[in-house]
Amino acid sequence: PVASRSAVTAVSMSHEARRVFLQQGSTAACAAALALSAPPAQAASKAAGGWEVVNLPLATDAPILFDIEFDPKNPQNGWIVGNRGTFLQTTDGGKSWAAKSFANLDPEEEINYRFTKVSFKDGEGYIIGKPAILLHTRDSGASWERVPLSPKLPGDPYSIVALGPGKAEMSTSAGAIYTTENAGRNWKAEVRETIDATLNRVSSSGVQGASYFSGSINSIQRDADGSYLAVSSRGNFYLTYKPGDEFWIPHNRDTSRRITSMGFVKDRMADGLWMTSAGGEISKTPEVVDTQLINIPFDKLQIRSGGYGLLDVAFVKGSNKAWAVGGSGSIFGSTDGGQTWNKDKTADDLPSNLYKIKFFENAGYILGSNGVMLRIPVVDALRGLEVLNAAGWAGQGSDDGREGTRRVARRRASRALVRTSAGPLPRLRYREVLCPATTARGGCGRL
């Protein structure tokens, strides 16, 4: 059944306006919000590495910023979402931002929402959050409507991607994946079973070690082709799903350390995955990813993280440049496709954990706690990495410069030794382990 939708209008709000909004009735608060609207905040404090800290007009104190998005149809139009009802918009490509609020949401209720994902395509956009909420716009964010969600939805909405007029794909924290062609009025399930059902089935299959796959999921990501990657909350395994599959496939982690985060190297699962683990380690798949492998091989990359956890990684399209961010303002850059990394000290003094890094056509953004956001033009990101890389190696040498050269040689020799002595991991496939009798016939059926 389809419930009626409520229209939601986005209005600009300053910090003072939000306080008035919470203290007064909704009618009076709307008037106060419009009267007290502050001009958009301008970017400030540019560091030598090229990243600049952006002063945002936040309506609440120290929110966590979860996601940022720009409309491909109009790259000047962008949005930021976060907890405590944080919702900001830019109309100049991210140079300045204005706080927004949904006028038809109760102000005391709105501040309790964690808006976690935003997605736009050709002027149509979606926002999801917790408690479970789905907002939709057809006019580039000028007005919003609340789309009702079924109370029987398995899990909470976790991610959503706008795919075209009326079309979108939503995933939940239980691993359910749904598509719509009428802006959320009706949804079609794409996965036959949730992640919990898959793990229960695999654990009871009788395969040695299958009980290792248990627990909940704390992150789900979608690539450009519609494939998904999920990481268990305990960091002991991860799962993949490709369009056309009936269920998720669990995989062993390729490290003894707990998985912190994972993602796609080139926005396509087939082209590679990256993985960060406890203690600030980072690794990447060396070849095309075969999701039917139980143990997908990863190569450990060279990074001196100081033990800080790495929470997100971004590989810049069309180049060998990459950035990684993490706890206590940690930023690292790479100029060789992630093989080696050097530290960027731009955010060292910021009281923030950096959770997300995202690049668009013209600029890259880092989002974190305490309302921290950093911005860098793509041109500066590439140029800044070259300077950072040169300075990083220079700082590792001794006074006569020879020690740095010896360290480089030792690292290269060590990597070569690991490749020749360790050998490839066993390439076991799920269909060969769980249903060997049917492998020759090309089918596995229900496990």
C-alpha positions in Angstrom: 0.0 0.0 0.0 1.1 3.5 -0.8 0.7 6.1 1.9 0.1 9.8 1.1 3.3 11.9 0.8 4.0 15.2 2.6 5.5 18.1 0.8 8.7 19.3 2.4 10.2 22.7 1.5 13.9 23.5 2.0 14.5 26.9 3.6 17.8 28.6 4.6 18.7 28.6 8.2 21.4 30.0 10.4 22.5 28.8 13.8 20.3 31.5 15.5 17.4 30.5 13.3 17.6 26.9 14.3 17.5 27.9 18.0 14.4 30.0 17.4 13.0 27.2 15.4 13.4 24.8 18.4 11.9 27.3 20.9 8.9 28.6 19.0 6.0 27.1 17.0 6.5 26.0 13.5 4.8 29.0 11.9 6.7 31.6 13.9 9.9 29.7 13.5 9.7 29.7 9.7 9.4 33.4 9.7 12.3 33.7 12.1 14.4 31.4 9.9 13.9 33.6 6.9 14.5 36.7 8.8 17.7 35.5 10.4 19.2 33.7 7.3 22.9 34.3 7.2 24.9 34.7 4.0 26.7 31.6 2.8 29.9 30.8 4.5 33.1 31.2 2.4 36.0 28.9 2.1 39.0 29.8 4.3 42.5 28.8 5.5 44.3 27.2 2.6 47.2 25.0 3.5 50.4 24.4 1.5 49.3 20.9 0.4 46.3 22.4 -1.4 43.5 21.3 0.9 41.5 24.2 2.4 39.3 24.1 5.5 35.8 25.3 4.6 33.9 27.3 7.2 30.3 26.0 7.1 27.2 27.8 8.4 26.2 25.0 10.7 22.8 25.2 12.5 23.9 22.8 15.3 27.1 22.4 17.3 29.8 19.9 16.1 27.8 17.7 13.7 29.3 14.7 11.9 29.2 15.2 8.1 28.3 11.9 6.4 27.9 12.6 2.7 28.3 15.2 -0.1 26.8 15.2 -3.6 26.7 17.3 -6.7 24.1 17.1 -9.5 25.8 15.9 -12.7 23.3 18.0 -14.7 24.3 21.2 -12.8 27.6 20.7 -11.1 27.3 24.1 -9.4 24.4 22.6 -7.3 25.5 20.5 -4.4 24.4 19.2 -0.9 26.0 18.1 2.4 24.1 15.9 4.9 25.0 14.9 8.5 23.7 14.1 11.9 21.6 16.5 14.1 19.5 17.3 11.0 22.5 18.9 9.2 21.6 19.8 5.6 23.5 22.4 3.5 23.4 23.5 -0.1 25.8 25.2 -2.5 25.0 26.9 -5.8 28.5 27.9 -6.8 30.3 24.5 -7.0 31.2 24.2 -3.3 32.9 27.5 -2.8 30.2 28.7 -0.3 27.4 26.9 1.5 24.1 27.8 3.1 22.3 25.9 5.9 18.9 24.5 5.0 16.0 23.0 6.9 12.9 21.0 5.9 10.0 23.4 6.8 7.4 20.6 7.0 9.4 18.5 9.5 8.9 19.2 13.2 12.0 21.2 14.3 12.4 19.2 17.5 12.1 16.0 15.4 14.4 17.2 12.6 17.4 17.7 14.9 17.3 14.0 15.9 17.7 12.8 12.3 21.0 11.5 11.0 20.9 12.2 7.3 23.4 9.7 6.0 23.2 9.6 2.2 22.3 12.0 -0.6 22.2 11.2 -4.3 21.3 13.3 -7.4 20.9 12.8 -11.1 19.5 15.3 -13.6 17.7 17.4 -11.0 16.1 14.5 -9.2 17.5 13.6 -5.8 17.0 11.4 -2.7 18.1 11.7 1.0 17.9 8.9 3.5 18.6 8.8 7.2 17.9 7.5 10.7 15.3 7.1 12.2 14.2 5.6 8.9 13.3 8.4 6.5 13.4 8.9 2.7 13.1 12.3 1.1 12.7 13.0 -2.6 12.9 16.1 -4.9 12.2 16.6 -8.6 13.2 20.3 -8.8 16.9 20.3 -7.9 16.2 20.5 -4.2 13.9 23.5 -4.2 11.2 21.4 -2.6 11.1 17.9 -1.0 8.5 15.3 -0.3 8.7 12.6 2.3 8.3 9.1 0.8 6.7 6.6 3.2 8.7 3.4 4.0 7.1 0.1 5.0 7.5 -0.9 8.6 8.3 -4.4 7.3 11.4 -3.1 5.5 14.3 -5.5 6.5 16.8 -3.3 8.3 17.2 0.5 8.0 17.8 2.4 4.7 21.6 2.5 4.3 22.3 3.8 0.8 20.4 5.1 -2.2 21.4 6.0 -5.8 19.4 8.1 -8.2 19.4 6.4 -11.6 17.1 8.5 -13.7 13.6 9.9 -14.0 11.7 8.2 -11.1 14.4 5.5 -10.9 16.5 4.7 -7.9 18.2 1.8 -6.1 18.1 1.5 -2.3 20.0 -0.9 0.0 19.4 -1.6 3.7 21.5 -2.5 6.7 20.2 -6.1 6.4 21.6 -6.3 2.8 18.2 -6.1 1.1 18.4 -4.3 -2.3 15.4 -2.6 -3.9 14.7 -0.7 -7.1 11.9 1.7 -8.0 10.8 3.2 -11.3 8.1 5.5 -9.8 10.1 7.6 -7.3 9.5 5.2 -4.4 5.8 4.4 -4.7 6.6 0.8 -5.3 9.8 -1.2 -4.8 11.1 -4.4 -6.3 13.5 -6.7 -4.4 16.7 -7.6 -6.3 18.2 -10.0 -3.8 16.5 -13.3 -2.9 17.6 -13.3 0.7 19.1 -10.9 3.2 22.7 -11.1 4.5 21.5 -12.7 7.8 19.8 -15.5 5.8 22.8 -16.0 3.7 25.2 -16.2 6.7 22.9 -18.6 8.5 22.7 -20.9 5.4 26.5 -20.9 4.9 27.2 -21.5 8.6 24.9 -24.5 8.6 26.3 -25.9 5.3 28.8 -28.2 7.1 31.9 -26.6 5.5 34.8 -26.3 7.9 35.2 -22.7 9.1 31.8 -21.6 7.8 30.7 -20.6 11.3 33.3 -17.8 11.0 30.8 -15.9 8.9 28.5 -14.5 11.5 27.5 -11.1 12.8 25.9 -7.9 11.4 27.0 -5.4 8.7 28.2 -1.9 9.3 28.9 -0.6 5.8 27.5 -1.2 2.3 28.8 0.4 -0.9 27.6 0.3 -4.5 29.8 0.6 -7.6 29.0 2.2 -11.0 27.8 -1.2 -12.4 25.4 -2.0 -9.5 27.7 -4.4 -7.6 27.8 -4.2 -3.8 30.5 -4.5 -1.1 29.6 -5.0 2.5 31.9 -5.3 5.6 30.9 -7.1 8.8 30.6 -5.1 12.0 33.3 -7.2 13.7 35.7 -6.7 10.7 36.3 -10.4 10.4 34.9 -10.9 6.8 33.3 -9.1 4.0 30.6 -9.9 1.3 30.1 -9.1 -2.4 27.0 -9.0 -4.6 26.7 -8.6 -8.4 23.6 -7.9 -10.4 21.9 -11.2 -11.3 23.2 -13.0 -8.2 20.5 -14.5 -5.9 22.5 -14.0 -2.7 25.5 -12.3 -1.2 28.9 -14.1 -1.2 31.0 -14.0 2.0 34.8 -13.8 1.8 37.7 -14.3 4.2 39.7 -11.2 5.0 43.3 -11.3 3.7 44.9 -10.1 6.9 45.1 -11.1 10.6 43.9 -7.6 11.6 40.3 -6.4 11.8 38.9 -4.8 8.6 38.3 -1.1 9.2 36.9 -0.1 5.8 36.8 -1.2 2.1 35.9 0.3 -1.2 36.4 0.3 -5.0 39.6 1.4 -6.7 38.1 2.7 -10.0 34.4 2.7 -9.0 34.0 -0.8 -10.5 34.5 -3.9 -8.4 36.0 -5.8 -11.3 38.8 -3.3 -11.5 40.0 -3.6 -7.9 39.2 -3.3 -4.2 41.1 -1.5 -1.4 41.0 -2.5 2.3 42.1 -0.7 5.4 42.7 -2.7 8.6 43.3 -2.0 12.3 46.6 -0.2 13.1 46.4 1.9 10.0 47.3 -0.7 7.4 46.1 -0.5 3.8 46.1 -3.1 1.0 44.8 -3.4 -2.6 43.9 -6.2 -4.9 46.7 -6.8 -7.5 44.5 -7.9 -10.4 41.0 -8.2 -11.7 38.6 -9.2 -8.9 36.9 -12.6 -9.1 34.1 -12.5 -6.6 33.7 -16.3 -6.7 37.0 -16.7 -4.8 36.7 -17.4 -1.1 40.1 -15.7 -0.5 40.4 -12.7 -2.8 44.2 -11.8 -2.8 45.3 -8.4 -1.5 48.8 -6.8 -1.6 49.9 -4.8 1.5 50.8 -1.2 0.6 53.6 0.9 2.2 52.2 3.5 4.6 53.4 5.0 7.9 50.1 5.8 9.5 51.4 6.1 13.0 48.7 3.6 14.1 45.8 5.9 13.2 42.9 4.0 11.6 42.2 4.8 7.9 38.5 5.3 7.3 38.3 6.1 3.6 40.4 6.0 0.4 39.9 7.7 -3.0 41.8 7.0 -6.2 41.6 10.0 -8.5 40.2 9.1 -11.9 42.6 9.3 -14.9 45.7 9.3 -12.8 47.9 7.3 -10.4 47.1 9.7 -7.6 45.2 8.6 -4.4 44.3 10.0 -1.0 43.5 8.3 2.3 41.9 9.8 5.4 41.3 8.7 9.0 41.4 9.3 12.7 42.8 12.5 14.3 42.8 14.5 11.1 45.1 12.0 9.3 45.5 12.6 5.5 47.9 10.6 3.3 48.7 11.0 -0.4 50.1 8.7 -3.1 51.5 9.4 -6.6 52.1 5.7 -7.6 48.6 4.2 -7.5 48.7 3.6 -3.8 52.0 1.6 -3.6 53.6 4.2 -1.3 52.0 7.0 0.8 53.2 10.3 2.4 51.5 12.3 5.1 49.7 15.6 4.5 49.7 17.7 7.6 46.8 20.0 6.6 44.4 18.7 9.2 46.8 17.6 11.9 45.6 20.4 14.2 41.9 19.9 13.5 39.9 18.2 16.3 38.2 15.8 13.9 38.1 12.3 12.7 37.9 12.3 8.9 35.3 9.8 7.6 34.8 10.3 3.9 36.8 11.6 0.9 35.1 12.0 -2.4 36.2 13.5 -5.7 34.0 15.1 -8.4 34.9 16.5 -11.8 36.3 19.8 -10.5 37.1 19.3 -6.8 37.6 16.8 -4.0 36.1 17.0 -0.5 36.9 15.5 2.9 34.2 15.2 5.5 34.6 14.6 9.2 33.3 15.1 12.8 32.9 18.5 14.5 31.5 19.9 11.2 34.9 19.7 9.5 35.1 19.8 5.7 38.1 20.3 3.5 38.1 21.1 -0.2 40.7 21.0 -3.0 40.4 21.7 -6.7 41.3 18.5 -8.7 44.2 20.4 -10.5 45.7 21.4 -7.1 45.2 17.8 -5.7 47.4 16.4 -8.5 50.0 19.1 -8.2 50.0 19.1 -4.4 50.7 15.3 -4.4 53.8 15.8 -6.5 55.1 18.3 -4.1 54.1 16.2 -1.1 55.8 13.1 -2.5 59.1 14.9 -3.2 59.1 16.5 0.3 58.2 13.2 1.9 61.1 11.3 0.5 63.5 14.1 1.2 62.5 14.1 4.9 63.2 10.4 5.2 66.9 10.6 4.3 69.9 11.4 6.4 72.0 14.5 6.2 74.0 13.3 3.2 70.8 12.0 1.5 72.0 8.4 1.1 69.9 6.9 3.9 66.7 7.7 2.1 68.0 6.0 -1.0 68.9 2.9 1.0 65.4 2.7 2.5 63.8 2.9 -0.9 66.1 0.0 -2.1 65.3 -2.1 1.0 61.5 -1.6 0.5 61.7 -2.6 -3.1 63.7 -5.7 -2.3 61.3 -6.6 0.5 58.3 -6.3 -1.8 60.0 -8.5 -4.4 60.9 -11.1 -1.7 57.3 -11.3 -0.5 56.0 -11.8 -4.0 58.5 -14.6 -4.8 58.4 -16.5 -1.5 54.7 -16.3 -0.4 53.2 -17.5 -3.7 49.6 -17.1 -4.7 46.8 -17.9 -2.3 44.7 -21.0 -3.0 42.0 -20.0 -5.6 39.1 -21.9 -4.0 35.7 -21.0 -5.4 32.4 -21.1 -3.5 30.8 -23.4 -6.1 33.7 -25.8 -5.9 33.6 -25.9 -2.0 29.9 -25.9 -1.3 28.6 -27.8 -4.3 31.4 -29.7 -6.1 29.1 -32.2 -7.6 27.2 -29.6 -9.6 30.3 -27.5 -10.6 30.8 -29.4 -13.8 27.3 -28.9 -14.8 27.6 -25.1 -14.2 25.0 -24.8 -11.6 24.9 -24.7 -7.8 21.3 -24.3 -6.9 20.2 -23.6 -3.4 23.0 -24.4 -0.9 
